């Protein structure tokens, strides 16, 4: 999961500070999310899935399909 978060961020040429701002956390906190030393709250996972246009399952590595679910 953590590598997937990093890959999504880097594929969009974003730094950790930019993504941290989306989540309203510090860059240090986001860095800990990305390297796995701090659990990501569910609200932040949902925000990341929306931000990247994917599903929480994809972020968590439960599916290889990056397409978001349809309502």
N, CA, C, O and CB atoms as a CASP TS submission, in Angstrom:
PFRMAT TS
TARGET T0000
AUTHOR 0000-0000-0000
METHOD Language model
MODEL 1
PARENT N/A
ATOM      1  N   UNK     1       0.816  -1.190   0.000  1.00  0.00           N
ATOM      2  CA  UNK     1       0.000   0.000   0.000  1.00  0.00           C
ATOM      3  C   UNK     1       0.860   1.254   0.000  1.00  0.00           C
ATOM      4  O   UNK     1       0.569   2.209  -0.721  1.00  0.00           O
ATOM      5  CB  UNK     1      -0.929  -0.002   1.193  1.00  0.00           C
ATOM      6  N   UNK     2       1.899   1.258   0.789  1.00  0.00           N
ATOM      7  CA  UNK     2       2.685   2.482   0.950  1.00  0.00           C
ATOM      8  C   UNK     2       3.415   2.857  -0.332  1.00  0.00           C
ATOM      9  O   UNK     2       3.505   4.035  -0.677  1.00  0.00           O
ATOM     10  CB  UNK     2       3.685   2.320   2.084  1.00  0.00           C
ATOM     11  N   UNK     3       3.935   1.863  -1.034  1.00  0.00           N
ATOM     12  CA  UNK     3       4.592   2.130  -2.312  1.00  0.00           C
ATOM     13  C   UNK     3       3.586   2.649  -3.326  1.00  0.00           C
ATOM     14  O   UNK     3       3.917   3.498  -4.154  1.00  0.00           O
ATOM     15  CB  UNK     3       5.281   0.863  -2.845  1.00  0.00           C
ATOM     16  N   UNK     4       2.377   2.153  -3.266  1.00  0.00           N
ATOM     17  CA  UNK     4       1.338   2.604  -4.185  1.00  0.00           C
ATOM     18  C   UNK     4       1.035   4.091  -3.946  1.00  0.00           C
ATOM     19  O   UNK     4       0.862   4.848  -4.901  1.00  0.00           O
ATOM     20  CB  UNK     4       0.054   1.750  -4.016  1.00  0.00           C
ATOM     21  N   UNK     5       0.970   4.502  -2.690  1.00  0.00           N
ATOM     22  CA  UNK     5       0.748   5.922  -2.386  1.00  0.00           C
ATOM     23  C   UNK     5       1.870   6.778  -2.959  1.00  0.00           C
ATOM     24  O   UNK     5       1.624   7.826  -3.557  1.00  0.00           O
ATOM     25  CB  UNK     5       0.641   6.140  -0.865  1.00  0.00           C
ATOM     26  N   UNK     6       3.079   6.329  -2.772  1.00  0.00           N
ATOM     27  CA  UNK     6       4.225   7.082  -3.287  1.00  0.00           C
ATOM     28  C   UNK     6       4.195   7.144  -4.810  1.00  0.00           C
ATOM     29  O   UNK     6       4.436   8.198  -5.399  1.00  0.00           O
ATOM     30  CB  UNK     6       5.541   6.450  -2.810  1.00  0.00           C
ATOM     31  N   UNK     7       3.899   6.014  -5.444  1.00  0.00           N
ATOM     32  CA  UNK     7       3.854   5.985  -6.902  1.00  0.00           C
ATOM     33  C   UNK     7       2.783   6.922  -7.450  1.00  0.00           C
ATOM     34  O   UNK     7       3.030   7.646  -8.414  1.00  0.00           O
ATOM     35  CB  UNK     7       3.602   4.566  -7.391  1.00  0.00           C
ATOM     36  N   UNK     8       1.603   6.916  -6.847  1.00  0.00           N
ATOM     37  CA  UNK     8       0.538   7.816  -7.291  1.00  0.00           C
ATOM     38  C   UNK     8       0.972   9.275  -7.178  1.00  0.00           C
ATOM     39  O   UNK     8       0.743  10.077  -8.083  1.00  0.00           O
ATOM     40  CB  UNK     8      -0.740   7.581  -6.470  1.00  0.00           C
ATOM     41  N   UNK     9       1.593   9.599  -6.068  1.00  0.00           N
ATOM     42  CA  UNK     9       2.059  10.973  -5.855  1.00  0.00           C
ATOM     43  C   UNK     9       3.123  11.354  -6.873  1.00  0.00           C
ATOM     44  O   UNK     9       3.042  12.415  -7.492  1.00  0.00           O
ATOM     45  CB  UNK     9       2.610  11.140  -4.435  1.00  0.00           C
ATOM     46  N   UNK    10       4.112  10.500  -7.048  1.00  0.00           N
ATOM     47  CA  UNK    10       5.213  10.806  -7.963  1.00  0.00           C
ATOM     48  C   UNK    10       4.753  10.827  -9.420  1.00  0.00           C
ATOM     49  O   UNK    10       5.261  11.619 -10.214  1.00  0.00           O
ATOM     50  CB  UNK    10       6.335   9.788  -7.791  1.00  0.00           C
ATOM     51  N   UNK    11       3.793   9.961  -9.781  1.00  0.00           N
ATOM     52  CA  UNK    11       3.273   9.959 -11.155  1.00  0.00           C
ATOM     53  C   UNK    11       2.621  11.288 -11.508  1.00  0.00           C
ATOM     54  O   UNK    11       2.535  11.650 -12.682  1.00  0.00           O
ATOM     55  CB  UNK    11       2.265   8.826 -11.340  1.00  0.00           C
ATOM     56  N   UNK    12       2.168  12.006 -10.505  1.00  0.00           N
ATOM     57  CA  UNK    12       1.539  13.315 -10.726  1.00  0.00           C
ATOM     58  C   UNK    12       2.489  14.476 -10.442  1.00  0.00           C
ATOM     59  O   UNK    12       2.078  15.635 -10.386  1.00  0.00           O
ATOM     60  CB  UNK    12       0.302  13.449  -9.855  1.00  0.00           C
ATOM     61  N   UNK    13       3.759  14.142 -10.264  1.00  0.00           N
ATOM     62  CA  UNK    13       4.798  15.145  -9.992  1.00  0.00           C
ATOM     63  C   UNK    13       4.445  16.028  -8.795  1.00  0.00           C
ATOM     64  O   UNK    13       4.624  17.245  -8.830  1.00  0.00           O
ATOM     65  CB  UNK    13       5.021  16.018 -11.227  1.00  0.00           C
ATOM     66  N   UNK    14       3.941  15.392  -7.741  1.00  0.00           N
ATOM     67  CA  UNK    14       3.614  16.108  -6.515  1.00  0.00           C
ATOM     68  C   UNK    14       4.643  15.798  -5.446  1.00  0.00           C
ATOM     69  O   UNK    14       5.223  14.713  -5.421  1.00  0.00           O
ATOM     70  CB  UNK    14       2.204  15.743  -6.025  1.00  0.00           C
ATOM     71  N   UNK    15       4.861  16.754  -4.571  1.00  0.00           N
ATOM     72  CA  UNK    15       5.705  16.466  -3.416  1.00  0.00           C
ATOM     73  C   UNK    15       4.807  16.129  -2.224  1.00  0.00           C
ATOM     74  O   UNK    15       3.590  16.308  -2.280  1.00  0.00           O
ATOM     75  CB  UNK    15       6.643  17.674  -3.088  1.00  0.00           C
ATOM     76  N   UNK    16       5.416  15.644  -1.160  1.00  0.00           N
ATOM     77  CA  UNK    16       4.645  15.242   0.010  1.00  0.00           C
ATOM     78  C   UNK    16       3.893  16.418   0.621  1.00  0.00           C
ATOM     79  O   UNK    16       2.791  16.239   1.140  1.00  0.00           O
ATOM     80  CB  UNK    16       5.558  14.618   1.050  1.00  0.00           C
ATOM     81  N   UNK    17       4.458  17.593   0.569  1.00  0.00           N
ATOM     82  CA  UNK    17       3.809  18.771   1.136  1.00  0.00           C
ATOM     83  C   UNK    17       2.487  19.052   0.436  1.00  0.00           C
ATOM     84  O   UNK    17       1.503  19.392   1.094  1.00  0.00           O
ATOM     85  CB  UNK    17       4.727  19.988   1.036  1.00  0.00           C
ATOM     86  N   UNK    18       2.448  18.919  -0.876  1.00  0.00           N
ATOM     87  CA  UNK    18       1.220  19.175  -1.630  1.00  0.00           C
ATOM     88  C   UNK    18       0.116  18.200  -1.235  1.00  0.00           C
ATOM     89  O   UNK    18      -1.034  18.604  -1.057  1.00  0.00           O
ATOM     90  CB  UNK    18       1.490  19.079  -3.134  1.00  0.00           C
ATOM     91  N   UNK    19       0.453  16.932  -1.098  1.00  0.00           N
ATOM     92  CA  UNK    19      -0.554  15.940  -0.715  1.00  0.00           C
ATOM     93  C   UNK    19      -0.959  16.144   0.743  1.00  0.00           C
ATOM     94  O   UNK    19      -2.130  15.993   1.089  1.00  0.00           O
ATOM     95  CB  UNK    19      -0.019  14.500  -0.931  1.00  0.00           C
ATOM     96  N   UNK    20      -0.009  16.483   1.585  1.00  0.00           N
ATOM     97  CA  UNK    20      -0.312  16.751   2.991  1.00  0.00           C
ATOM     98  C   UNK    20      -1.319  17.887   3.124  1.00  0.00           C
ATOM     99  O   UNK    20      -2.197  17.841   3.986  1.00  0.00           O
ATOM    100  CB  UNK    20       0.971  17.090   3.760  1.00  0.00           C
ATOM    101  N   UNK    21      -1.199  18.900   2.281  1.00  0.00           N
ATOM    102  CA  UNK    21      -2.141  20.018   2.316  1.00  0.00           C
ATOM    103  C   UNK    21      -3.552  19.563   1.972  1.00  0.00           C
ATOM    104  O   UNK    21      -4.518  20.049   2.560  1.00  0.00           O
ATOM    105  CB  UNK    21      -1.699  21.117   1.352  1.00  0.00           C
ATOM    106  N   UNK    22      -3.684  18.644   1.034  1.00  0.00           N
ATOM    107  CA  UNK    22      -4.996  18.096   0.677  1.00  0.00           C
ATOM    108  C   UNK    22      -5.631  17.414   1.888  1.00  0.00           C
ATOM    109  O   UNK    22      -6.842  17.494   2.094  1.00  0.00           O
ATOM    110  CB  UNK    22      -4.869  17.096  -0.500  1.00  0.00           C
ATOM    111  N   UNK    23      -4.803  16.747   2.679  1.00  0.00           N
ATOM    112  CA  UNK    23      -5.292  16.005   3.846  1.00  0.00           C
ATOM    113  C   UNK    23      -5.354  16.855   5.113  1.00  0.00           C
ATOM    114  O   UNK    23      -5.848  16.406   6.148  1.00  0.00           O
ATOM    115  CB  UNK    23      -4.410  14.804   4.093  1.00  0.00           C
ATOM    116  N   UNK    24      -4.852  18.080   5.025  1.00  0.00           N
ATOM    117  CA  UNK    24      -4.806  18.989   6.185  1.00  0.00           C
ATOM    118  C   UNK    24      -3.960  18.403   7.316  1.00  0.00           C
ATOM    119  O   UNK    24      -4.332  18.451   8.488  1.00  0.00           O
ATOM    120  CB  UNK    24      -6.233  19.281   6.697  1.00  0.00           C
ATOM    121  N   UNK    25      -2.804  17.846   6.922  1.00  0.00           N
ATOM    122  CA  UNK    25      -1.827  17.333   7.890  1.00  0.00           C
ATOM    123  C   UNK    25      -0.466  17.920   7.529  1.00  0.00           C
ATOM    124  O   UNK    25      -0.303  18.528   6.471  1.00  0.00           O
ATOM    125  CB  UNK    25      -1.785  15.751   7.895  1.00  0.00           C
ATOM    126  N   UNK    26       0.489  17.735   8.401  1.00  0.00           N
ATOM    127  CA  UNK    26       1.842  18.214   8.112  1.00  0.00           C
ATOM    128  C   UNK    26       2.541  17.283   7.129  1.00  0.00           C
ATOM    129  O   UNK    26       2.130  16.139   6.935  1.00  0.00           O
ATOM    130  CB  UNK    26       2.664  18.332   9.409  1.00  0.00           C
ATOM    131  N   UNK    27       3.597  17.789   6.518  1.00  0.00           N
ATOM    132  CA  UNK    27       4.393  16.962   5.608  1.00  0.00           C
ATOM    133  C   UNK    27       4.976  15.781   6.367  1.00  0.00           C
ATOM    134  O   UNK    27       5.066  14.682   5.818  1.00  0.00           O
ATOM    135  CB  UNK    27       5.523  17.793   4.947  1.00  0.00           C
ATOM    136  N   UNK    28       5.373  15.983   7.611  1.00  0.00           N
ATOM    137  CA  UNK    28       5.942  14.905   8.422  1.00  0.00           C
ATOM    138  C   UNK    28       4.921  13.792   8.647  1.00  0.00           C
ATOM    139  O   UNK    28       5.247  12.609   8.547  1.00  0.00           O
ATOM    140  CB  UNK    28       6.431  15.450   9.772  1.00  0.00           C
ATOM    141  N   UNK    29       3.695  14.181   8.950  1.00  0.00           N
ATOM    142  CA  UNK    29       2.637  13.181   9.141  1.00  0.00           C
ATOM    143  C   UNK    29       2.392  12.416   7.857  1.00  0.00           C
ATOM    144  O   UNK    29       2.280  11.191   7.876  1.00  0.00           O
ATOM    145  CB  UNK    29       1.336  13.846   9.616  1.00  0.00           C
ATOM    146  N   UNK    30       2.308  13.129   6.734  1.00  0.00           N
ATOM    147  CA  UNK    30       2.089  12.433   5.466  1.00  0.00           C
ATOM    148  C   UNK    30       3.253  11.499   5.156  1.00  0.00           C
ATOM    149  O   UNK    30       3.042  10.386   4.672  1.00  0.00           O
ATOM    150  CB  UNK    30       1.899  13.442   4.322  1.00  0.00           C
ATOM    151  N   UNK    31       4.458  11.934   5.424  1.00  0.00           N
ATOM    152  CA  UNK    31       5.625  11.084   5.199  1.00  0.00           C
ATOM    153  C   UNK    31       5.507   9.789   6.003  1.00  0.00           C
ATOM    154  O   UNK    31       5.852   8.714   5.512  1.00  0.00           O
ATOM    155  CB  UNK    31       6.919  11.833   5.575  1.00  0.00           C
ATOM    156  N   UNK    32       5.025   9.897   7.222  1.00  0.00           N
ATOM    157  CA  UNK    32       4.832   8.698   8.057  1.00  0.00           C
ATOM    158  C   UNK    32       3.734   7.801   7.492  1.00  0.00           C
ATOM    159  O   UNK    32       3.834   6.577   7.577  1.00  0.00           O
ATOM    160  CB  UNK    32       4.483   9.100   9.502  1.00  0.00           C
ATOM    161  N   UNK    33       2.693   8.391   6.919  1.00  0.00           N
ATOM    162  CA  UNK    33       1.674   7.581   6.245  1.00  0.00           C
ATOM    163  C   UNK    33       2.316   6.808   5.096  1.00  0.00           C
ATOM    164  O   UNK    33       2.097   5.607   4.933  1.00  0.00           O
ATOM    165  CB  UNK    33       0.510   8.474   5.720  1.00  0.00           C
ATOM    166  N   UNK    34       3.112   7.524   4.307  1.00  0.00           N
ATOM    167  CA  UNK    34       3.675   6.950   3.087  1.00  0.00           C
ATOM    168  C   UNK    34       4.721   5.876   3.376  1.00  0.00           C
ATOM    169  O   UNK    34       4.870   4.940   2.591  1.00  0.00           O
ATOM    170  CB  UNK    34       4.288   8.043   2.241  1.00  0.00           C
ATOM    171  N   UNK    35       5.442   5.995   4.481  1.00  0.00           N
ATOM    172  CA  UNK    35       6.450   4.970   4.764  1.00  0.00           C
ATOM    173  C   UNK    35       5.958   3.910   5.745  1.00  0.00           C
ATOM    174  O   UNK    35       6.711   3.007   6.111  1.00  0.00           O
ATOM    175  CB  UNK    35       7.699   5.618   5.311  1.00  0.00           C
ATOM    176  N   UNK    36       4.691   4.015   6.175  1.00  0.00           N
ATOM    177  CA  UNK    36       4.093   2.964   6.978  1.00  0.00           C
ATOM    178  C   UNK    36       4.352   3.029   8.458  1.00  0.00           C
ATOM    179  O   UNK    36       4.042   2.074   9.171  1.00  0.00           O
ATOM    180  CB  UNK    36       4.551   1.694   6.498  1.00  0.00           C
ATOM    181  N   UNK    37       4.909   4.118   8.955  1.00  0.00           N
ATOM    182  CA  UNK    37       5.157   4.211  10.389  1.00  0.00           C
ATOM    183  C   UNK    37       3.980   4.801  11.159  1.00  0.00           C
ATOM    184  O   UNK    37       4.002   4.853  12.388  1.00  0.00           O
ATOM    185  CB  UNK    37       6.385   5.041  10.637  1.00  0.00           C
ATOM    186  N   UNK    38       2.949   5.246  10.434  1.00  0.00           N
ATOM    187  CA  UNK    38       1.743   5.786  11.054  1.00  0.00           C
ATOM    188  C   UNK    38       0.540   5.304  10.250  1.00  0.00           C
ATOM    189  O   UNK    38       0.497   5.463   9.030  1.00  0.00           O
ATOM    190  CB  UNK    38       1.788   7.354  11.125  1.00  0.00           C
ATOM    191  N   UNK    39      -0.434   4.718  10.938  1.00  0.00           N
ATOM    192  CA  UNK    39      -1.648   4.259  10.253  1.00  0.00           C
ATOM    193  C   UNK    39      -2.406   5.449   9.684  1.00  0.00           C
ATOM    194  O   UNK    39      -2.492   6.507  10.307  1.00  0.00           O
ATOM    195  CB  UNK    39      -2.555   3.456  11.217  1.00  0.00           C
ATOM    196  N   UNK    40      -2.947   5.259   8.502  1.00  0.00           N
ATOM    197  CA  UNK    40      -3.697   6.314   7.828  1.00  0.00           C
ATOM    198  C   UNK    40      -5.151   6.235   8.282  1.00  0.00           C
ATOM    199  O   UNK    40      -5.782   5.186   8.153  1.00  0.00           O
ATOM    200  CB  UNK    40      -3.586   6.186   6.272  1.00  0.00           C
ATOM    201  N   UNK    41      -5.685   7.326   8.809  1.00  0.00           N
ATOM    202  CA  UNK    41      -7.104   7.313   9.203  1.00  0.00           C
ATOM    203  C   UNK    41      -8.003   7.073   7.991  1.00  0.00           C
ATOM    204  O   UNK    41      -7.662   7.444   6.868  1.00  0.00           O
ATOM    205  CB  UNK    41      -7.488   8.644   9.890  1.00  0.00           C
ATOM    206  N   UNK    42      -9.150   6.451   8.235  1.00  0.00           N
ATOM    207  CA  UNK    42     -10.058   6.126   7.132  1.00  0.00           C
ATOM    208  C   UNK    42     -10.497   7.377   6.379  1.00  0.00           C
ATOM    209  O   UNK    42     -10.641   7.333   5.157  1.00  0.00           O
ATOM    210  CB  UNK    42     -11.283   5.382   7.658  1.00  0.00           C
ATOM    211  N   UNK    43     -10.711   8.487   7.076  1.00  0.00           N
ATOM    212  CA  UNK    43     -11.108   9.720   6.387  1.00  0.00           C
ATOM    213  C   UNK    43     -10.020  10.175   5.417  1.00  0.00           C
ATOM    214  O   UNK    43     -10.325  10.703   4.347  1.00  0.00           O
ATOM    215  CB  UNK    43     -11.406  10.834   7.407  1.00  0.00           C
ATOM    216  N   UNK    44      -8.768   9.977   5.779  1.00  0.00           N
ATOM    217  CA  UNK    44      -7.661  10.352   4.892  1.00  0.00           C
ATOM    218  C   UNK    44      -7.564   9.401   3.706  1.00  0.00           C
ATOM    219  O   UNK    44      -7.252   9.830   2.595  1.00  0.00           O
ATOM    220  CB  UNK    44      -6.333  10.365   5.663  1.00  0.00           C
ATOM    221  N   UNK    45      -7.827   8.117   3.928  1.00  0.00           N
ATOM    222  CA  UNK    45      -7.833   7.163   2.809  1.00  0.00           C
ATOM    223  C   UNK    45      -8.918   7.527   1.805  1.00  0.00           C
ATOM    224  O   UNK    45      -8.698   7.475   0.595  1.00  0.00           O
ATOM    225  CB  UNK    45      -8.045   5.722   3.320  1.00  0.00           C
ATOM    226  N   UNK    46     -10.080   7.892   2.310  1.00  0.00           N
ATOM    227  CA  UNK    46     -11.168   8.293   1.423  1.00  0.00           C
ATOM    228  C   UNK    46     -10.784   9.550   0.655  1.00  0.00           C
ATOM    229  O   UNK    46     -11.020   9.645  -0.550  1.00  0.00           O
ATOM    230  CB  UNK    46     -12.462   8.527   2.221  1.00  0.00           C
ATOM    231  N   UNK    47     -10.192  10.515   1.357  1.00  0.00           N
ATOM    232  CA  UNK    47      -9.768  11.758   0.694  1.00  0.00           C
ATOM    233  C   UNK    47      -8.715  11.479  -0.374  1.00  0.00           C
ATOM    234  O   UNK    47      -8.758  12.073  -1.451  1.00  0.00           O
ATOM    235  CB  UNK    47      -9.216  12.758   1.727  1.00  0.00           C
ATOM    236  N   UNK    48      -7.775  10.587  -0.091  1.00  0.00           N
ATOM    237  CA  UNK    48      -6.748  10.241  -1.077  1.00  0.00           C
ATOM    238  C   UNK    48      -7.353   9.542  -2.290  1.00  0.00           C
ATOM    239  O   UNK    48      -6.968   9.822  -3.426  1.00  0.00           O
ATOM    240  CB  UNK    48      -5.681   9.349  -0.442  1.00  0.00           C
ATOM    241  N   UNK    49      -8.296   8.635  -2.054  1.00  0.00           N
ATOM    242  CA  UNK    49      -8.947   7.938  -3.167  1.00  0.00           C
ATOM    243  C   UNK    49      -9.673   8.944  -4.055  1.00  0.00           C
ATOM    244  O   UNK    49      -9.604   8.851  -5.281  1.00  0.00           O
ATOM    245  CB  UNK    49      -9.937   6.864  -2.643  1.00  0.00           C
ATOM    246  N   UNK    50     -10.354   9.886  -3.456  1.00  0.00           N
ATOM    247  CA  UNK    50     -11.049  10.908  -4.247  1.00  0.00           C
ATOM    248  C   UNK    50     -10.058  11.793  -4.990  1.00  0.00           C
ATOM    249  O   UNK    50     -10.256  12.116  -6.162  1.00  0.00           O
ATOM    250  CB  UNK    50     -11.945  11.767  -3.347  1.00  0.00           C
ATOM    251  N   UNK    51      -8.995  12.181  -4.303  1.00  0.00           N
ATOM    252  CA  UNK    51      -7.981  13.051  -4.891  1.00  0.00           C
ATOM    253  C   UNK    51      -7.335  12.394  -6.111  1.00  0.00           C
ATOM    254  O   UNK    51      -7.132  13.041  -7.138  1.00  0.00           O
ATOM    255  CB  UNK    51      -6.911  13.401  -3.850  1.00  0.00           C
ATOM    256  N   UNK    52      -7.013  11.106  -5.989  1.00  0.00           N
ATOM    257  CA  UNK    52      -6.347  10.395  -7.083  1.00  0.00           C
ATOM    258  C   UNK    52      -7.330   9.768  -8.074  1.00  0.00           C
ATOM    259  O   UNK    52      -6.902   9.219  -9.089  1.00  0.00           O
ATOM    260  CB  UNK    52      -5.448   9.319  -6.518  1.00  0.00           C
ATOM    261  N   UNK    53      -8.622   9.838  -7.806  1.00  0.00           N
ATOM    262  CA  UNK    53      -9.614   9.266  -8.711  1.00  0.00           C
ATOM    263  C   UNK    53      -9.563   7.758  -8.760  1.00  0.00           C
ATOM    264  O   UNK    53      -9.642   7.163  -9.835  1.00  0.00           O
ATOM    265  CB  UNK    53      -9.426   9.812 -10.088  1.00  0.00           C
ATOM    266  N   UNK    54      -9.430   7.139  -7.604  1.00  0.00           N
ATOM    267  CA  UNK    54      -9.343   5.686  -7.523  1.00  0.00           C
ATOM    268  C   UNK    54     -10.200   5.208  -6.366  1.00  0.00           C
ATOM    269  O   UNK    54     -11.010   5.970  -5.838  1.00  0.00           O
ATOM    270  CB  UNK    54      -7.873   5.219  -7.354  1.00  0.00           C
ATOM    271  N   UNK    55     -10.034   3.962  -5.965  1.00  0.00           N
ATOM    272  CA  UNK    55     -10.796   3.427  -4.839  1.00  0.00           C
ATOM    273  C   UNK    55      -9.882   3.206  -3.640  1.00  0.00           C
ATOM    274  O   UNK    55      -8.664   3.089  -3.777  1.00  0.00           O
ATOM    275  CB  UNK    55     -11.493   2.110  -5.230  1.00  0.00           C
ATOM    276  N   UNK    56     -10.494   3.153  -2.472  1.00  0.00           N
ATOM    277  CA  UNK    56      -9.735   2.828  -1.262  1.00  0.00           C
ATOM    278  C   UNK    56      -9.157   1.423  -1.382  1.00  0.00           C
ATOM    279  O   UNK    56      -8.042   1.172  -0.927  1.00  0.00           O
ATOM    280  CB  UNK    56     -10.631   2.943   0.002  1.00  0.00           C
ATOM    281  N   UNK    57      -9.901   0.510  -1.989  1.00  0.00           N
ATOM    282  CA  UNK    57      -9.384  -0.850  -2.185  1.00  0.00           C
ATOM    283  C   UNK    57      -8.090  -0.837  -2.988  1.00  0.00           C
ATOM    284  O   UNK    57      -7.167  -1.595  -2.690  1.00  0.00           O
ATOM    285  CB  UNK    57     -10.426  -1.723  -2.892  1.00  0.00           C
ATOM    286  N   UNK    58      -8.017   0.015  -3.998  1.00  0.00           N
ATOM    287  CA  UNK    58      -6.790   0.111  -4.783  1.00  0.00           C
ATOM    288  C   UNK    58      -5.648   0.648  -3.918  1.00  0.00           C
ATOM    289  O   UNK    58      -4.533   0.127  -3.964  1.00  0.00           O
ATOM    290  CB  UNK    58      -7.005   1.018  -6.017  1.00  0.00           C
ATOM    291  N   UNK    59      -5.925   1.678  -3.140  1.00  0.00           N
ATOM    292  CA  UNK    59      -4.886   2.237  -2.269  1.00  0.00           C
ATOM    293  C   UNK    59      -4.376   1.193  -1.289  1.00  0.00           C
ATOM    294  O   UNK    59      -3.180   1.138  -1.001  1.00  0.00           O
ATOM    295  CB  UNK    59      -5.421   3.454  -1.506  1.00  0.00           C
ATOM    296  N   UNK    60      -5.276   0.368  -0.779  1.00  0.00           N
ATOM    297  CA  UNK    60      -4.911  -0.650   0.207  1.00  0.00           C
ATOM    298  C   UNK    60      -4.283  -1.899  -0.410  1.00  0.00           C
ATOM    299  O   UNK    60      -3.825  -2.786   0.310  1.00  0.00           O
ATOM    300  CB  UNK    60      -6.125  -1.044   0.994  1.00  0.00           C
ATOM    301  N   UNK    61      -4.263  -1.968  -1.741  1.00  0.00           N
ATOM    302  CA  UNK    61      -3.678  -3.125  -2.407  1.00  0.00           C
ATOM    303  C   UNK    61      -4.609  -4.321  -2.478  1.00  0.00           C
ATOM    304  O   UNK    61      -4.154  -5.442  -2.710  1.00  0.00           O
ATOM    305  CB  UNK    61      -2.427  -3.520  -1.712  1.00  0.00           C
ATOM    306  N   UNK    62      -5.912  -4.104  -2.282  1.00  0.00           N
ATOM    307  CA  UNK    62      -6.870  -5.198  -2.340  1.00  0.00           C
ATOM    308  C   UNK    62      -7.317  -5.502  -3.756  1.00  0.00           C
ATOM    309  O   UNK    62      -7.910  -6.550  -4.015  1.00  0.00           O
ATOM    310  CB  UNK    62      -8.065  -4.881  -1.492  1.00  0.00           C
ATOM    311  N   UNK    63      -7.037  -4.592  -4.671  1.00  0.00           N
ATOM    312  CA  UNK    63      -7.338  -4.792  -6.086  1.00  0.00           C
ATOM    313  C   UNK    63      -6.242  -4.141  -6.909  1.00  0.00           C
ATOM    314  O   UNK    63      -5.607  -3.179  -6.475  1.00  0.00           O
ATOM    315  CB  UNK    63      -8.735  -4.209  -6.458  1.00  0.00           C
ATOM    316  N   UNK    64      -6.031  -4.668  -8.080  1.00  0.00           N
ATOM    317  CA  UNK    64      -5.067  -4.074  -8.989  1.00  0.00           C
ATOM    318  C   UNK    64      -5.708  -3.101  -9.966  1.00  0.00           C
ATOM    319  O   UNK    64      -5.024  -2.478 -10.778  1.00  0.00           O
ATOM    320  CB  UNK    64      -4.349  -5.153  -9.747  1.00  0.00           C
ATOM    321  N   UNK    65      -7.032  -2.977  -9.880  1.00  0.00           N
ATOM    322  CA  UNK    65      -7.782  -2.117 -10.779  1.00  0.00           C
ATOM    323  C   UNK    65      -7.857  -0.706 -10.184  1.00  0.00           C
ATOM    324  O   UNK    65      -8.490  -0.510  -9.146  1.00  0.00           O
ATOM    325  CB  UNK    65      -9.206  -2.691 -11.031  1.00  0.00           C
ATOM    326  N   UNK    66      -7.226   0.269 -10.822  1.00  0.00           N
ATOM    327  CA  UNK    66      -7.214   1.633 -10.259  1.00  0.00           C
ATOM    328  C   UNK    66      -8.509   2.408 -10.506  1.00  0.00           C
ATOM    329  O   UNK    66      -8.664   3.519  -9.998  1.00  0.00           O
ATOM    330  CB  UNK    66      -6.057   2.411 -10.840  1.00  0.00           C
ATOM    331  N   UNK    67      -9.449   1.834 -11.285  1.00  0.00           N
ATOM    332  CA  UNK    67     -10.693   2.545 -11.582  1.00  0.00           C
ATOM    333  C   UNK    67     -11.544   2.676 -10.313  1.00  0.00           C
ATOM    334  O   UNK    67     -11.658   1.725  -9.538  1.00  0.00           O
ATOM    335  CB  UNK    67     -11.489   1.811 -12.695  1.00  0.00           C
ATOM    336  N   UNK    68     -12.139   3.855 -10.103  1.00  0.00           N
ATOM    337  CA  UNK    68     -13.005   4.025  -8.934  1.00  0.00           C
ATOM    338  C   UNK    68     -14.304   3.229  -9.115  1.00  0.00           C
ATOM    339  O   UNK    68     -14.691   2.892 -10.234  1.00  0.00           O
ATOM    340  CB  UNK    68     -13.318   5.527  -8.702  1.00  0.00           C
ATOM    341  N   UNK    69     -14.954   2.945  -8.013  1.00  0.00           N
ATOM    342  CA  UNK    69     -16.247   2.272  -8.084  1.00  0.00           C
ATOM    343  C   UNK    69     -17.301   3.234  -8.598  1.00  0.00           C
ATOM    344  O   UNK    69     -17.217   4.442  -8.380  1.00  0.00           O
ATOM    345  CB  UNK    69     -16.653   1.714  -6.709  1.00  0.00           C
ATOM    346  N   UNK    70     -18.275   2.696  -9.270  1.00  0.00           N
ATOM    347  CA  UNK    70     -19.385   3.501  -9.768  1.00  0.00           C
ATOM    348  C   UNK    70     -20.499   3.488  -8.735  1.00  0.00           C
ATOM    349  O   UNK    70     -20.727   2.478  -8.069  1.00  0.00           O
ATOM    350  CB  UNK    70     -19.894   2.975 -11.140  1.00  0.00           C
ATOM    351  N   UNK    71     -21.190   4.611  -8.606  1.00  0.00           N
ATOM    352  CA  UNK    71     -22.322   4.691  -7.667  1.00  0.00           C
ATOM    353  C   UNK    71     -23.524   3.996  -8.226  1.00  0.00           C
ATOM    354  O   UNK    71     -24.571   3.958  -7.580  1.00  0.00           O
ATOM    355  CB  UNK    71     -22.670   6.138  -7.346  1.00  0.00           C
TER
END
